[in-house]
Amino acid sequence: MAIDEQQNDRGANHLAEHWAEQLAVAAKTLARWCYERGVDDRVLRCDTTVLWRAVDQAIGRPTTPAHLERPLWERTAALLRQRRDWDREHHVTPPPTSPCPPCAVAPELCPVHAHPRCRACSGRLHATALAEGFDTHPCCDSGTATAPTDSVHDLLQVLGAMPLAGAG
């Protein structure tokens, strides 16, 4: 029985070492991704949905079991703090800090700044457009700015207008 227990202990130690290594690699990747976007250690205060989205965008796959998600983010935050201190010590200008970590990761999930987006271009819609019931910018609305010339002439004829000489 003692041999079986030793083998189980070795297997458990190997698995723990494997997860520790995977966690370190994932934290470095995630820290690089956050740093490039100006996301600092304040990301720890974000909702778990935002954190999952960041992991998905940075790494592209689930990296850790649920019980290791918090240690992943704690390690990532520690790496981001180390990088901030290194930048300061070596007089390196880091990317501008994001004023809102959720907006830097997933703007549509930000509880403070999430705004309706244009259906056509995904840009932020102005309050006036929303109040008038529009879901696109006027310039993105098909049929206005990019109408084919034939359609314009057909419309003019229906309205009884005469096209200018030389037009068409």
Rosetta blueprint (number, residue, H / E / L):
1 M L
2 A H
3 I H
4 D H
5 E H
6 Q H
7 Q H
8 N H
9 D H
10 R H
11 G H
12 A H
13 N H
14 H H
15 L H
16 A H
17 E H
18 H H
19 W H
20 A H
21 E H
22 Q H
23 L H
24 A H
25 V H
26 A H
27 A H
28 K H
29 T H
30 L H
31 A H
32 R H
33 W H
34 C H
35 Y H
36 E H
37 R L
38 G L
39 V L
40 D L
41 D H
42 R H
43 V H
44 L H
45 R H
46 C L
47 D L
48 T H
49 T H
50 V H
51 L H
52 W H
53 R H
54 A H
55 V H
56 D H
57 Q H
58 A H
59 I H
60 G L
61 R L
62 P L
63 T L
64 T L
65 P L
66 A H
67 H H
68 L H
69 E H
70 R H
71 P H
72 L H
73 W H
74 E H
75 R H
76 T H
77 A H
78 A H
79 L H
80 L H
81 R H
82 Q H
83 R H
84 R H
85 D H
86 W H
87 D H
88 R H
89 E H
90 H L
91 H L
92 V L
93 T L
94 P L
95 P L
96 P L
97 T L
98 S L
99 P L
100 C L
101 P H
102 P H
103 C H
104 A H
105 V H
106 A L
107 P H
108 E H
109 L H
110 C L
111 P L
112 V L
113 H L
114 A L
115 H L
116 P L
117 R E
118 C L
119 R L
120 A L
121 C L
122 S L
123 G L
124 R E
125 L L
126 H L
127 A H
128 T H
129 A H
130 L H
131 A H
132 E L
133 G L
134 F L
135 D L
136 T L
137 H L
138 P L
139 C L
140 C L
141 D L
142 S L
143 G L
144 T L
145 A L
146 T L
147 A L
148 P L
149 T H
150 D H
151 S H
152 V H
153 H H
154 D H
155 L H
156 L H
157 Q H
158 V H
159 L H
160 G L
161 A L
162 M L
163 P L
164 L L
165 A L
166 G L
167 A L
168 G L
